[in-house]
Amino acid sequence: MEIKCCNEVNFDHVYQAFKEGFSDYIIQKEISQEDFKSHFFGPEGNRLIFSFIAYEDEKPVALILGGCKTFEGILTLRCGAMCVVPDYRGRGIALDLMKRHEKLAVELGCKQLFLECITKNEKALNFYLASDYRVIYQLKYYTRKKHKSQAGQVVEGDFIDYKDYKDQVEGRVNWQNEIWYLEGLSPEVKYIKLHDEIVAMMVHMGPKIAYLHVKKHYRLNGYGKMLVNAIEEKPVRISFSSQGGLEGFLTNIGFVEDSISQVEMYKFL
């Protein structure tokens, strides 16, 4: 077996390893090579120079994607995807890739490793736990199918409004809802303003909500519901870390928790 940095190989091999490695994944979704490249090496934050591919007899058989960002104020190397082609599993290839990934993190000066894993993917979850990753947060997904658009007091804003608001309030967001992730997606921004103060904020891409927040002293006044109801498309979807405290609110306005959830895992260096 030979491991190479992905910036040293033909990108066709990276896509081949990804496609074959995820061929039996829990969530099945076809993705073209063009979409794979634009998504995983675009907003997801992975870079070829931080990613590794394994070969067996010149065949690409395993892949780990890496992205390095300042996340939660800490320089972090995230595993954006990891897979081994089914016929090559059980040979220690995943462990070798993970070791190269961690070695890179140390070289970059990162203080933590980070990844997300589907909760029901027990084999992958156990592998990460055995590699000294710890489950810190759960990432939940909710959907509201019955939806009636109603703008109310909602104002259309710009991304700079969201940046300014985020600087004023506390609260963790997951990797895929970070400012640097969302900025590349040209999201829509909506807010509610009272007495020249923005008191509630929402960022969304069509029916997918990336950020929803109401300032503490203005809660229980229906502002969160007003923002959600301002979305025209349906079904409306939202994801957030379990510490976000949104479960009760979402259930009360008609959202249902999806069957798929993820855990957010860390390894501190």
GUTORVEX-773557 format. One line per field, with one value per atom (N, C-alpha, C): residue number from 1; residue in one letter; atom name; x, z, y. Coordinates in pm, whole numbers, plus 50000, padded with zeros to 5 digits. Each point is the difference from the previous one (the first is absolute). Example, Ala and Ser with C-alpha at 12.3 -4.5 7.8 and 13.67 -1.06 7.14 Angstrom:
num: (1  1  1  2  2  2)
residu: (A  A  A  S  S  S)
atome: (N  CA  C  N  CA  C)
c1: (51319  49911  50090  49965  50082  49923)
c3: (50780  50000  50000  49928  50006  50073)
c2: (49431  50119  50120  50105  50119  50109)
% end
This chain:
num: (1  1  1  2  2  2  3  3  3  4  4  4  5  5  5  6  6  6  7  7  7  8  8  8  9  9  9  10  10  10  11  11  11  12  12  12  13  13  13  14  14  14  15  15  15  16  16  16  17  17  17  18  18  18  19  19  19  20  20  20  21  21  21  22  22  22  23  23  23  24  24  24  25  25  25  26  26  26  27  27  27  28  28  28  29  29  29  30  30  30  31  31  31  32  32  32  33  33  33  34  34  34  35  35  35  36  36  36  37  37  37  38  38  38  39  39  39  40  40  40  41  41  41  42  42  42  43  43  43  44  44  44  45  45  45  46  46  46  47  47  47  48  48  48  49  49  49  50  50  50  51  51  51  52  52  52  53  53  53  54  54  54  55  55  55  56  56  56  57  57  57  58  58  58  59  59  59  60  60  60  61  61  61  62  62  62  63  63  63  64  64  64  65  65  65  66  66  66  67  67  67  68  68  68  69  69  69  70  70  70  71  71  71  72  72  72  73  73  73  74  74  74  75  75  75  76  76  76  77  77  77  78  78  78  79  79  79  80  80  80  81  81  81  82  82  82  83  83  83  84  84  84  85  85  85  86  86  86  87  87  87  88  88  88  89  89  89  90  90  90  91  91  91  92  92  92  93  93  93  94  94  94  95  95  95  96  96  96  97  97  97  98  98  98  99  99  99  100  100  100  101  101  101  102  102  102  103  103  103  104  104  104  105  105  105  106  106  106  107  107  107  108  108  108  109  109  109  110  110  110  111  111  111  112  112  112  113  113  113  114  114  114  115  115  115  116  116  116  117  117  117  118  118  118  119  119  119  120  120  120  121  121  121  122  122  122  123  123  123  124  124  124  125  125  125  126  126  126  127  127  127  128  128  128  129  129  129  130  130  130  131  131  131  132  132  132  133  133  133  134  134  134  135  135  135  136  136  136  137  137  137  138  138  138  139  139  139  140  140  140  141  141  141  142  142  142  143  143  143  144  144  144  145  145  145  146  146  146  147  147  147  148  148  148  149  149  149  150  150  150  151  151  151  152  152  152  153  153  153  154  154  154  155  155  155  156  156  156  157  157  157  158  158  158  159  159  159  160  160  160  161  161  161  162  162  162  163  163  163  164  164  164  165  165  165  166  166  166  167  167  167  168  168  168  169  169  169  170  170  170  171  171  171  172  172  172  173  173  173  174  174  174  175  175  175  176  176  176  177  177  177  178  178  178  179  179  179  180  180  180  181  181  181  182  182  182  183  183  183  184  184  184  185  185  185  186  186  186  187  187  187  188  188  188  189  189  189  190  190  190  191  191  191  192  192  192  193  193  193  194  194  194  195  195  195  196  196  196  197  197  197  198  198  198  199  199  199  200  200  200  201  201  201  202  202  202  203  203  203  204  204  204  205  205  205  206  206  206  207  207  207  208  208  208  209  209  209  210  210  210  211  211  211  212  212  212  213  213  213  214  214  214  215  215  215  216  216  216  217  217  217  218  218  218  219  219  219  220  220  220  221  221  221  222  222  222  223  223  223  224  224  224  225  225  225  226  226  226  227  227  227  228  228  228  229  229  229  230  230  230  231  231  231  232  232  232  233  233  233  234  234  234  235  235  235  236  236  236  237  237  237  238  238  238  239  239  239  240  240  240  241  241  241  242  242  242  243  243  243  244  244  244  245  245  245  246  246  246  247  247  247  248  248  248  249  249  249  250  250  250  251  251  251  252  252  252  253  253  253  254  254  254  255  255  255  256  256  256  257  257  257  258  258  258  259  259  259  260  260  260  261  261  261  262  262  262  263  263  263  264  264  264  265  265  265  266  266  266  267  267  267  268  268  268  269  269  269)
residu: (M  M  M  E  E  E  I  I  I  K  K  K  C  C  C  C  C  C  N  N  N  E  E  E  V  V  V  N  N  N  F  F  F  D  D  D  H  H  H  V  V  V  Y  Y  Y  Q  Q  Q  A  A  A  F  F  F  K  K  K  E  E  E  G  G  G  F  F  F  S  S  S  D  D  D  Y  Y  Y  I  I  I  I  I  I  Q  Q  Q  K  K  K  E  E  E  I  I  I  S  S  S  Q  Q  Q  E  E  E  D  D  D  F  F  F  K  K  K  S  S  S  H  H  H  F  F  F  F  F  F  G  G  G  P  P  P  E  E  E  G  G  G  N  N  N  R  R  R  L  L  L  I  I  I  F  F  F  S  S  S  F  F  F  I  I  I  A  A  A  Y  Y  Y  E  E  E  D  D  D  E  E  E  K  K  K  P  P  P  V  V  V  A  A  A  L  L  L  I  I  I  L  L  L  G  G  G  G  G  G  C  C  C  K  K  K  T  T  T  F  F  F  E  E  E  G  G  G  I  I  I  L  L  L  T  T  T  L  L  L  R  R  R  C  C  C  G  G  G  A  A  A  M  M  M  C  C  C  V  V  V  V  V  V  P  P  P  D  D  D  Y  Y  Y  R  R  R  G  G  G  R  R  R  G  G  G  I  I  I  A  A  A  L  L  L  D  D  D  L  L  L  M  M  M  K  K  K  R  R  R  H  H  H  E  E  E  K  K  K  L  L  L  A  A  A  V  V  V  E  E  E  L  L  L  G  G  G  C  C  C  K  K  K  Q  Q  Q  L  L  L  F  F  F  L  L  L  E  E  E  C  C  C  I  I  I  T  T  T  K  K  K  N  N  N  E  E  E  K  K  K  A  A  A  L  L  L  N  N  N  F  F  F  Y  Y  Y  L  L  L  A  A  A  S  S  S  D  D  D  Y  Y  Y  R  R  R  V  V  V  I  I  I  Y  Y  Y  Q  Q  Q  L  L  L  K  K  K  Y  Y  Y  Y  Y  Y  T  T  T  R  R  R  K  K  K  K  K  K  H  H  H  K  K  K  S  S  S  Q  Q  Q  A  A  A  G  G  G  Q  Q  Q  V  V  V  V  V  V  E  E  E  G  G  G  D  D  D  F  F  F  I  I  I  D  D  D  Y  Y  Y  K  K  K  D  D  D  Y  Y  Y  K  K  K  D  D  D  Q  Q  Q  V  V  V  E  E  E  G  G  G  R  R  R  V  V  V  N  N  N  W  W  W  Q  Q  Q  N  N  N  E  E  E  I  I  I  W  W  W  Y  Y  Y  L  L  L  E  E  E  G  G  G  L  L  L  S  S  S  P  P  P  E  E  E  V  V  V  K  K  K  Y  Y  Y  I  I  I  K  K  K  L  L  L  H  H  H  D  D  D  E  E  E  I  I  I  V  V  V  A  A  A  M  M  M  M  M  M  V  V  V  H  H  H  M  M  M  G  G  G  P  P  P  K  K  K  I  I  I  A  A  A  Y  Y  Y  L  L  L  H  H  H  V  V  V  K  K  K  K  K  K  H  H  H  Y  Y  Y  R  R  R  L  L  L  N  N  N  G  G  G  Y  Y  Y  G  G  G  K  K  K  M  M  M  L  L  L  V  V  V  N  N  N  A  A  A  I  I  I  E  E  E  E  E  E  K  K  K  P  P  P  V  V  V  R  R  R  I  I  I  S  S  S  F  F  F  S  S  S  S  S  S  Q  Q  Q  G  G  G  G  G  G  L  L  L  E  E  E  G  G  G  F  F  F  L  L  L  T  T  T  N  N  N  I  I  I  G  G  G  F  F  F  V  V  V  E  E  E  D  D  D  S  S  S  I  I  I  S  S  S  Q  Q  Q  V  V  V  E  E  E  M  M  M  Y  Y  Y  K  K  K  F  F  F  L  L  L)
atome: (N  CA  C  N  CA  C  N  CA  C  N  CA  C  N  CA  C  N  CA  C  N  CA  C  N  CA  C  N  CA  C  N  CA  C  N  CA  C  N  CA  C  N  CA  C  N  CA  C  N  CA  C  N  CA  C  N  CA  C  N  CA  C  N  CA  C  N  CA  C  N  CA  C  N  CA  C  N  CA  C  N  CA  C  N  CA  C  N  CA  C  N  CA  C  N  CA  C  N  CA  C  N  CA  C  N  CA  C  N  CA  C  N  CA  C  N  CA  C  N  CA  C  N  CA  C  N  CA  C  N  CA  C  N  CA  C  N  CA  C  N  CA  C  N  CA  C  N  CA  C  N  CA  C  N  CA  C  N  CA  C  N  CA  C  N  CA  C  N  CA  C  N  CA  C  N  CA  C  N  CA  C  N  CA  C  N  CA  C  N  CA  C  N  CA  C  N  CA  C  N  CA  C  N  CA  C  N  CA  C  N  CA  C  N  CA  C  N  CA  C  N  CA  C  N  CA  C  N  CA  C  N  CA  C  N  CA  C  N  CA  C  N  CA  C  N  CA  C  N  CA  C  N  CA  C  N  CA  C  N  CA  C  N  CA  C  N  CA  C  N  CA  C  N  CA  C  N  CA  C  N  CA  C  N  CA  C  N  CA  C  N  CA  C  N  CA  C  N  CA  C  N  CA  C  N  CA  C  N  CA  C  N  CA  C  N  CA  C  N  CA  C  N  CA  C  N  CA  C  N  CA  C  N  CA  C  N  CA  C  N  CA  C  N  CA  C  N  CA  C  N  CA  C  N  CA  C  N  CA  C  N  CA  C  N  CA  C  N  CA  C  N  CA  C  N  CA  C  N  CA  C  N  CA  C  N  CA  C  N  CA  C  N  CA  C  N  CA  C  N  CA  C  N  CA  C  N  CA  C  N  CA  C  N  CA  C  N  CA  C  N  CA  C  N  CA  C  N  CA  C  N  CA  C  N  CA  C  N  CA  C  N  CA  C  N  CA  C  N  CA  C  N  CA  C  N  CA  C  N  CA  C  N  CA  C  N  CA  C  N  CA  C  N  CA  C  N  CA  C  N  CA  C  N  CA  C  N  CA  C  N  CA  C  N  CA  C  N  CA  C  N  CA  C  N  CA  C  N  CA  C  N  CA  C  N  CA  C  N  CA  C  N  CA  C  N  CA  C  N  CA  C  N  CA  C  N  CA  C  N  CA  C  N  CA  C  N  CA  C  N  CA  C  N  CA  C  N  CA  C  N  CA  C  N  CA  C  N  CA  C  N  CA  C  N  CA  C  N  CA  C  N  CA  C  N  CA  C  N  CA  C  N  CA  C  N  CA  C  N  CA  C  N  CA  C  N  CA  C  N  CA  C  N  CA  C  N  CA  C  N  CA  C  N  CA  C  N  CA  C  N  CA  C  N  CA  C  N  CA  C  N  CA  C  N  CA  C  N  CA  C  N  CA  C  N  CA  C  N  CA  C  N  CA  C  N  CA  C  N  CA  C  N  CA  C  N  CA  C  N  CA  C  N  CA  C  N  CA  C  N  CA  C  N  CA  C  N  CA  C  N  CA  C  N  CA  C  N  CA  C  N  CA  C  N  CA  C  N  CA  C  N  CA  C  N  CA  C  N  CA  C  N  CA  C  N  CA  C  N  CA  C  N  CA  C  N  CA  C  N  CA  C  N  CA  C  N  CA  C  N  CA  C  N  CA  C  N  CA  C  N  CA  C  N  CA  C  N  CA  C  N  CA  C  N  CA  C  N  CA  C  N  CA  C  N  CA  C  N  CA  C  N  CA  C  N  CA  C  N  CA  C  N  CA  C  N  CA  C  N  CA  C  N  CA  C  N  CA  C  N  CA  C  N  CA  C  N  CA  C  N  CA  C  N  CA  C  N  CA  C  N  CA  C  N  CA  C  N  CA  C  N  CA  C  N  CA  C  N  CA  C  N  CA  C  N  CA  C  N  CA  C  N  CA  C  N  CA  C  N  CA  C  N  CA  C  N  CA  C  N  CA  C  N  CA  C  N  CA  C  N  CA  C  N  CA  C  N  CA  C  N  CA  C  N  CA  C  N  CA  C  N  CA  C  N  CA  C  N  CA  C)
c1: (50084  49916  50088  49952  50071  49903  50041  49917  50064  49919  50048  49910  50058  49921  49916  49878  49907  50040  50083  50043  50108  50044  50103  49943  49868  49940  49894  49959  49893  49870  49925  49878  49897  50008  49910  50013  50121  50023  49934  50003  49937  49850  49940  49856  49966  50084  49976  50002  50100  50008  49879  49957  49882  49875  49979  49878  49993  50111  50000  50000  50068  50007  49867  49915  49869  49887  50034  49899  49895  50034  49905  49967  50012  49976  49854  49975  49864  49909  50052  49924  50053  49918  50040  49964  50098  49975  50103  49953  50090  50054  50129  50062  50100  49992  50090  50138  50101  50136  50007  49930  50000  49938  49886  49933  50082  50064  50086  50112  50063  50113  49954  49889  49955  49948  49942  49945  50107  50067  50093  50128  50035  50119  49960  49873  49949  49959  49868  49955  50037  50016  50037  50138  50085  50129  50114  49978  50109  50097  50126  50100  50079  50036  50075  50131  50063  50129  49987  49878  49975  49928  49994  49926  50094  49965  50086  49919  50067  49937  50092  49940  50077  49983  50111  50001  50041  49939  50038  50017  50121  50028  49953  50030  49969  49850  49920  49856  49968  49925  49960  49896  50032  49914  49949  50052  49956  50034  49926  50013  49967  50075  49963  50016  49895  50003  50026  50079  50032  49983  49953  49986  50049  50081  50058  49941  49934  49938  50013  49984  49984  49854  49972  49864  49986  49899  49980  50124  50070  50116  50127  49996  50113  50034  50129  50042  49968  49920  49940  50019  50036  49999  49878  49911  49877  50011  49953  49985  49867  50004  49879  49934  50071  49945  50111  49958  50097  49932  50065  49938  50106  49962  50082  49911  50049  49925  49967  49875  49957  50094  50053  50085  50134  50034  50132  49989  49883  49983  50057  50029  50053  50148  50070  50144  50083  49934  50074  50026  49940  50024  49943  49880  49938  50087  50057  50086  50125  50057  50119  49966  49885  49958  49977  49939  49975  50130  50101  50129  50065  49988  50054  49925  49870  49915  50042  50022  50039  50142  50088  50138  49998  49915  49986  49950  49904  49946  50109  50084  50111  50095  50030  50091  49942  49868  49934  49984  50024  49984  49858  49919  49861  49995  49900  49982  49888  49925  49895  49966  49954  49943  49850  49927  49854  49938  49884  49926  49855  49915  49862  49979  49915  49973  49851  49937  49860  49986  49905  49984  49979  49927  49968  50115  50104  50114  50095  49959  50069  50144  50024  50135  50096  49958  50085  50014  49891  50001  50098  49994  50091  50146  50022  50137  50055  49919  50045  50021  49912  50016  50130  50030  50123  50123  49979  50109  50009  49932  50005  49922  49905  49906  49892  49945  49895  49875  49884  49873  49974  49986  49977  49859  49956  49867  49924  49868  49917  49940  50007  49948  49866  49892  49865  49943  49909  49935  49848  49935  49854  49939  49878  49929  49857  49952  49859  49941  49912  49943  49881  49916  49885  50047  50001  50060  49922  49969  49930  50082  50039  50084  49923  50060  49938  50111  50026  50117  49987  49887  49982  50098  50071  50093  50141  50015  50132  50059  50129  50072  50107  50015  50108  50130  50106  50127  50113  50121  50122  50086  50099  50084  50077  50032  50071  49914  49866  49910  50013  50013  50017  50134  50107  50132  49997  49939  49992  49919  49890  49914  50075  50069  50071  50108  50060  50102  49941  49869  49936  49945  49980  49935  50092  49976  50077  49926  50070  49936  50086  50015  50081  49920  50068  49941  50092  49944  50082  50077  50093  50092  49925  49893  49930  49907  49995  49923  50089  50132  50094  49993  50042  49994  50077  50123  50081  49942  49920  49933  49882  49917  49878  50027  50106  50026  50015  50057  50019  49875  49890  49875  49900  50036  49910  49862  49993  49871  49913  49873  49906  50004  49988  50003  49869  49936  49876  50010  49941  50005  49877  49986  49895  50068  49955  50063  49899  50037  49916  50081  49948  50067  50147  50024  50134  50095  49945  50083  49950  50091  49963  49989  49881  49974  49989  49987  49989  50059  50069  50074  49984  49989  49996  50082  50076  50075  49953  49968  49951  50036  50008  50018  49874  49908  49872  49927  49957  49927  50090  50131  50092  50049  49966  50042  50138  50093  50135  50018  49926  50016  49867  49961  49876  50023  49980  50029  49914  49953  49927  50073  50027  50067  49918  50070  49938  49880  50011  49893  49880  50009  49890  49935  50035  49943  49858  49929  49859  49906  50041  49914  49964  50037  49964  50093  50116  50089  50068  50037  50060  49903  49875  49898  49978  50002  49983  50110  50123  50112  49984  49968  49981  49887  49891  49885  50027  50111  50033  50064  50035  50057  49888  50020  49896  49999  50118  50008  49965  49971  49975  50045  50026  49997  50120  49980  50105  50085  50133  50092  50098  50043  50098  50086  50127  50089  50073  50030  50069  50057  50099  50058  49902  50008  49905  50000  50109  50005  49928  49943  49937  49869  49934  49878  49881  49996  49891  49893  50023  49911  49854  49976  49863  49933  50072  49945  49961  50088  49972  49880  49993  49887  49868  50001  49878  49949  50089  49955  49993  49998  49969  50115  50122  50114  50004  50053  50015  50148  50054  50140  50021  50104  50031  50058  49993  50053  50152  50061  50146  50054  50100  50070  50150  50080  50144  50057  50118  50074  50120  50035  50119  50109  50111  50106  50130  50071  50124  50113  50118  50120  50093  50032  50079  50149  50079  50142  50086)
c3: (50000  50000  50000  49927  49993  50028  50084  50033  49938  49929  49937  50039  49998  50019  49875  50017  49887  49897  50039  49901  49907  50025  49917  49900  50002  49915  49908  49902  49910  50079  49982  50078  49971  49883  49967  50104  50051  50100  50133  50034  50125  49993  49888  49981  49998  49934  49993  50139  50081  50136  50082  49986  50072  49958  49870  49949  50038  49985  50032  50151  50073  50145  50069  49941  50058  49926  49922  49919  50083  50125  50088  50123  49989  50112  50042  50126  50055  49917  49961  49917  49858  49909  49861  49920  49935  49919  49889  49876  49886  49994  49974  49988  49884  49911  49885  50047  49917  50036  50015  49914  50007  50130  50038  50125  50121  49993  50109  50024  49893  50012  50052  49945  50038  50143  50049  50136  50104  49983  50103  50005  49888  49999  49982  50031  50002  50141  50026  50134  50111  49970  50105  50058  49923  50054  49985  49933  49979  49894  50013  49901  49961  49873  49952  50076  50035  50069  50143  50054  50134  49996  49883  49982  49949  50032  49964  49933  49908  49928  50008  50017  50009  49872  49956  49878  50036  49930  50008  49856  49962  49862  49902  50032  49917  49991  50078  50003  50124  49983  50117  50083  50128  50080  50128  50035  50124  49993  50079  49991  50134  50035  50112  49955  50013  49964  50125  49986  50113  49969  50100  49989  50128  49989  50117  50013  50113  50026  50148  50031  50140  50035  50082  50034  50151  50046  50143  50062  49920  50048  50007  49947  50009  49860  49965  49872  49998  49902  49999  49863  50002  49877  50004  49904  49994  49895  50035  49903  49930  49875  49926  49937  49988  49951  50011  50028  50006  49954  49912  49949  49950  50001  49944  49908  49882  49906  50069  49991  50076  49998  49883  49990  50070  50043  50061  50149  50056  50142  50086  50127  50092  49986  49926  49979  50071  50077  50072  49918  49882  49913  50063  50057  50063  50114  50077  50111  49950  49891  49942  49949  49937  49953  50118  50106  50117  50065  50000  50055  49918  49866  49915  50022  50020  50026  50130  50104  50130  49994  49929  49984  49932  49899  49931  50097  50083  50096  50091  50047  50088  49924  49874  49918  49975  49989  49974  50127  50114  50127  50053  49952  50046  50143  50073  50138  50017  49892  50009  49861  50001  49881  50019  49888  50009  49883  50025  49893  50043  49902  50027  49954  50073  49966  50021  49905  50016  50121  50086  50126  49979  49895  49975  49932  49960  49935  50109  50064  50119  49970  49884  49966  49993  49932  49990  50136  50074  50132  50093  50000  50086  49958  49869  49950  50052  49994  50047  50151  50073  50145  50035  49924  50022  49964  49916  49961  50092  50116  50106  49970  49908  49983  50108  50038  50102  49942  50032  49960  50093  49941  50080  49978  49875  49969  49908  50000  49902  49905  49872  49896  49954  50025  49971  49878  49934  49881  50018  49967  50012  49868  49974  49877  50032  49935  50009  49860  49977  49866  49974  50103  49984  50032  49898  50017  49922  50066  49937  50016  49887  50002  50047  50092  50052  50055  49933  50031  50131  50029  50123  50011  50113  50026  49946  49920  49957  49894  50017  49909  49926  49870  49922  50030  50031  50033  49911  50035  49929  50093  49941  50080  50107  49972  50099  50125  49982  50115  50090  49937  50076  50074  49931  50065  50123  49984  50113  50115  49968  50102  50073  49924  50059  50096  49972  50090  50134  50002  50120  50093  49946  50080  50017  50106  50026  49940  49988  49949  49897  50015  49909  49876  49885  49878  49950  49929  49949  49875  49957  49890  49877  49961  49875  50013  50116  50017  50042  49993  50032  49894  50039  49909  49871  50012  49880  49911  50055  49919  49926  50071  49943  49898  50022  49913  49855  49976  49863  49934  50076  49947  49963  50023  49971  50062  50131  50065  50010  50032  50028  50150  50033  50139  50030  50110  50043  50149  50041  50141  50041  50132  50058  50081  49979  50063  50084  50122  50090  50057  49987  50057  49958  49869  49941  50047  50060  50041  49932  49939  49944  50115  50018  50116  49964  49870  49956  49861  49973  49875  49943  49868  49932  49872  49973  49876  49936  49872  49935  49853  49945  49858  49951  49940  49962  50124  50000  50116  50113  49985  50101  50089  50130  50097  50055  49991  50052  50137  50028  50127  50037  50126  50053  50145  50032  50136  50036  50125  50056  50128  50015  50121  50125  50107  50121  50050  50007  50059  49908  49877  49905  49963  50072  49971  50052  49952  50036  49951  49894  49938  49856  49958  49866  49889  50035  49896  49922  50070  49931  49899  50040  49912  49880  50022  49890  49895  50048  49908  49917  50068  49930  49898  50039  49911  49879  50004  49888  49884  50021  49893  49907  49871  49903  49958  49993  49953  50111  49964  50096  49939  50081  50145  50058  50116  50065  50086  49991  50074  50082  50112  50086  50068  50022  50077  50103  50113  50107  50101  50075  50106  50115  50070  50107  50111  50015  50104  49959  49880  49950  50066  50068  50074  49914  49878  49908  49992  50062  49982  50032  50118  50042  49908  49964  49910  49866  49941  49869  50005  50104  50015  50011  50072  50021  49872  49902  49877  49882  50033  49898  49937  50053  49947  50060  49923  50045  49985  50104  49994  49897  49918  49898  50065  49929  50053  50001  49913  49992  50088  50080  50078  49993  50042  50001  50137  50027  50118  49952  50077  49971  50094  49943  50078  49993  50112  50012  50052  49955  50061  50029  50127  50041  49998  49940  49979  50103)
c2: (49880  50120  50125  50102  50127  50114  50094  50116  50124  50079  50122  50118  50120  50121  50022  50043  50009  50106  50095  50100  49945  49876  49937  49901  49980  49897  50060  49921  50039  50010  50110  50018  49891  49939  49889  49889  49979  49896  50035  50130  50045  49974  50036  49979  49851  49920  49856  49937  50037  49946  50041  50125  50049  49924  49989  49936  49853  49927  49858  49978  50086  49985  50024  50086  50029  49928  49899  49930  49928  49964  49931  50084  50129  50091  50000  50036  50003  50091  50116  50094  49990  49954  49984  50124  50060  50118  50007  50005  50013  50143  50011  50131  49995  50094  50004  50045  49978  50041  50151  50072  50147  50049  49940  50041  49959  49884  49954  50100  50044  50093  50136  50052  50134  50004  49890  49997  49966  49887  49954  50083  50062  50086  50146  50029  50136  50035  50014  50040  49903  49871  49904  50030  50067  50044  49901  49885  49906  50054  49961  50036  49876  49992  49883  49983  50112  49994  49946  50001  49947  49864  49938  49875  49891  49874  49888  49889  49929  49890  49878  49882  49876  49919  49939  49917  49858  49907  49859  49952  49963  49960  50107  50125  50117  50032  49931  50028  50085  50112  50080  49926  49974  49913  50067  50117  50065  50149  50078  50146  50065  50104  50085  50144  50079  50141  50083  50106  50085  50147  50074  50144  50065  50104  50066  50140  50026  50130  50033  50129  50039  49980  49900  49958  50011  50076  50024  50065  50082  50071  49917  49877  49908  49949  50000  49946  49850  49960  49866  49934  49873  49920  49910  50021  49921  49891  49883  49891  50022  50044  50031  49880  49891  49873  49896  49877  49891  49872  49926  49877  49903  49873  49892  49918  49969  49917  49866  49953  49882  49879  49964  49881  50015  50122  50024  50036  49981  50030  49888  50035  49900  49974  50086  49981  50108  50085  50104  50125  50010  50116  50128  49990  50117  50053  49909  50040  50072  49951  50064  50140  50015  50132  50096  49948  50083  50046  49915  50037  50111  49992  50106  50131  49990  50116  50068  49921  50057  50058  49933  50050  50137  50015  50129  50107  49965  50096  50055  49911  50042  50092  49966  50081  50140  50008  50128  50083  49940  50070  49999  49906  49990  49948  50043  49957  49899  49978  49899  49945  49875  49935  49997  50002  50008  49923  49939  49934  49980  49973  49963  49855  49927  49861  49972  49932  49964  49907  50032  49927  49850  49964  49859  49924  50071  49935  49948  49891  49951  49957  49943  49955  50118  50107  50119  50067  50008  50063  49929  49868  49923  50017  50013  50022  50133  50104  50131  50001  49933  49991  49927  49894  49925  50083  50103  50090  50121  49990  50101  50127  49993  50111  49990  50114  50004  50066  49945  50062  50118  50121  50120  50053  50005  50052  49903  50015  49928  50102  49969  50088  49945  50076  49954  50071  49931  50053  49996  50110  50010  50048  49955  50037  50040  50105  50038  49993  49903  49979  50091  50019  50090  50141  50083  50131  50105  50110  50111  50126  50057  50119  50123  50076  50121  50091  50110  50083  50077  50062  50077  50116  50009  50109  49974  49897  49956  50092  50033  50088  49919  50026  49937  50072  49924  50061  49954  50040  49960  49916  49932  49911  50077  50125  50082  50021  50004  50011  49877  49883  49876  50002  50042  50005  50090  50118  50095  49942  49933  49939  49890  49916  49886  50047  50115  50054  50044  50027  50053  49891  49881  49895  49880  49926  49879  49880  49891  49879  49931  49870  49919  49964  49998  49946  49890  49903  49891  50044  49916  50033  50050  49930  50033  50120  50060  50124  50117  49980  50107  50111  50121  50114  49974  49946  49980  49890  49910  49897  50062  50073  50056  50109  50077  50116  49959  49882  49954  49948  49989  49945  50110  50127  50113  49979  49985  49972  50124  49976  50109  50031  50128  50044  50072  49962  50065  50032  50112  50035  50079  50015  50083  50109  50123  50116  50076  50030  50078  50115  50122  50118  50006  49981  50008  49889  49894  49886  49873  49927  49869  49903  49943  49914  49853  49970  49861  49988  49888  49986  49859  49991  49871  50007  49895  49985  49870  50004  49878  49998  49878  49978  49930  50075  49942  49950  49873  49947  49948  50010  49949  50113  49992  50101  49964  50094  49978  50064  50107  50070  50063  49980  50058  50037  50128  50045  50120  50001  50114  50041  50128  50047  49967  49968  49944  50080  50132  50080  50019  49948  50016  49867  49896  49868  49989  49896  49973  50110  50067  50101  49965  49880  49955  50043  50060  50051  49887  49893  49885  49940  49986  49946  50091  50131  50095  49982  49982  49982  49872  49890  49873  50011  50066  50013  50090  50074  50088  49924  49874  49919  49955  50018  49969  49854  49937  49863  49900  49877  49893  49867  49895  50002  50077  50061  50077  49906  50016  49913  50082  49943  50068  49895  50033  49913  50085  49940  50074  49902  50045  49918  49987  49889  49969  50104  50076  50101  50128  50002  50121  50037  49906  50030  50033  49949  50033  49891  49885  49886  50032  50059  50029  50100  50105  50101  49939  49920  49942  49905  49919  49908  50076  50110  50079  50066  50023  50065  49901  49870  49900  49927  50016  49926  49859  49906  49862  49961  49936  49959  49890  50013  49900  49874  49890  49874  49998  50081  50006  50113  49969  50103  49969  50096  49980  50035  49948  50044  50080  50102  50080  49952  49957  49934  50081  50001  50076  49908  50030  49942  50117  50019  50115  49965  50087  49973  50073)
% end
